[in-house]
């Protein structure tokens, strides 16, 4: 069944888009991430312009992270104080990202920028995750504890000023790295149409030593607010958010996520991280391939204005 | 002034071969208003017409050729060219096509190059090769040579999208004086006003012409959403974000397990 998307200005098969929402929702529930890094490329692949895809996916991620955040809220597994600190910088990052997005679109380099950020971010993060989880799997085989967590250890980050205490997460850290992480996630999210969950969770664990009990819930609150504000900002400045597309994706995503969570809970942590790392790395390679291989058509068209 | 000169020229050319041309074209379109709704997947419009002798002055000729040019609302597009820079493919060069039709169909009963001489076709802008597509070159706006790479790429890309086409089989003569033309509108047809220009040829010269028009409009929900997104961006954004929250909340309630 075809449905006409009013902003993307093209008809799509409603079941195809719903299926994509379900599949990405399943993966996002399984790994506790937003899934934007998969959804945006998929939408581009079915013919939606990168700009509309990035802008519309932000609302889809807002929906699925809200579902997740409610669940973690019920289990009291999120740190509101930490989330608020991350957010204060995250909103600023999102605004900067939306501004740069508009500028790049004007000079015809947006597609390149999206492609390049995907390649660097996904291959690097994917490789690190694969490396880390393979080591964990090997350690588990040898009968040692799977993760090498040293809760008491301090890095140079802990020597920075403006220290704050976050009671729920039981950490005492400087506000500077918290703000930096919040800004980076907000910025990347607006440019790439991703929630940044797959980046934020490792950053919170490795840099701020946030315990695993509160990390995913807190990350979801941050994703929710940055993506909801990205939706509003993209709609207000670029007029590119396709509400119909977003609605279909949301419905699929929310349902898929519920089944993903159940599957994810049955798997071992390091195996799950290895799978996610492979997935992230593969998507990164796919983008690299596109940038390096000679395109089928060297020419492309872009709409400037109506007369 | 130009039209007057053109008419004069046509009359002059026609009269040099045969007695004064006296045909009249009567056309009718199957539908003047095409609504784009959520289930729109493209549509074929049909243009019917007859060739009539004007006030019984002359007998009709035996062989006619007909060219129908349909142009959509004008917009400005940029054609970009990629080149390899440091191993990756980057947009390096671009040209702006000013006020180009967003939709362009040239429909005829046989290849336009067989219908009239190249000079006539160029003057009347008949065929994709002869249609004026002005580019912004520095401060000037001018059409380029036909084989300019940007122009060729522009026409090729628009043709691939199904928005530009030249078809030499779309016009059929049912009798020597009654014809029908199929105007294909693709699924992603731009909305706005379309001009239909019909030109009748005989013996390599234009003998009559007429115009018609049609309108493609977004209808119902699509129109509502598109207008809201354009005119009330901030409000639209808030509504979309709110929708995300509601769907997310419903999801957590429906699938609640504890």
Interface residues (C-beta under 8 A of the other chain):
Chain A: X2 X3 X4 X6 X7 X9 X10 X11 X59 X60 X62 X63 X64 X65 X66 X67 X70 X71 X74 X108 X109 X111 X112 X116 X227 X228 X229 X231 X232 X233 X234 X235 X236 X237 X239 X241 X242 X243 X244 X246 X247 X250 X251 X254 X255 X257 X258 X291 X292 X294 X295 X297 X298 X299 X300 X301 X302 X303 X304 X305 X306 X307
Chain B: X36 X37 X38 X39 X40 X41 X73 X74 X75 X76 X77 X78 X79 X80 X81 X82 X83 X84 X87 X88 X89 X90 X91 X94 X96 X99 X150 X153 X154 X156 X157 X158 X187 X188 X190 X192 X218 X221 X222 X223 X225 X226 X229 X230 X233 X234 X236 X237 X238 X239 X240 X241 X243 X244 X245 X247 X248 X249 X250 X251 X252 X255 X258
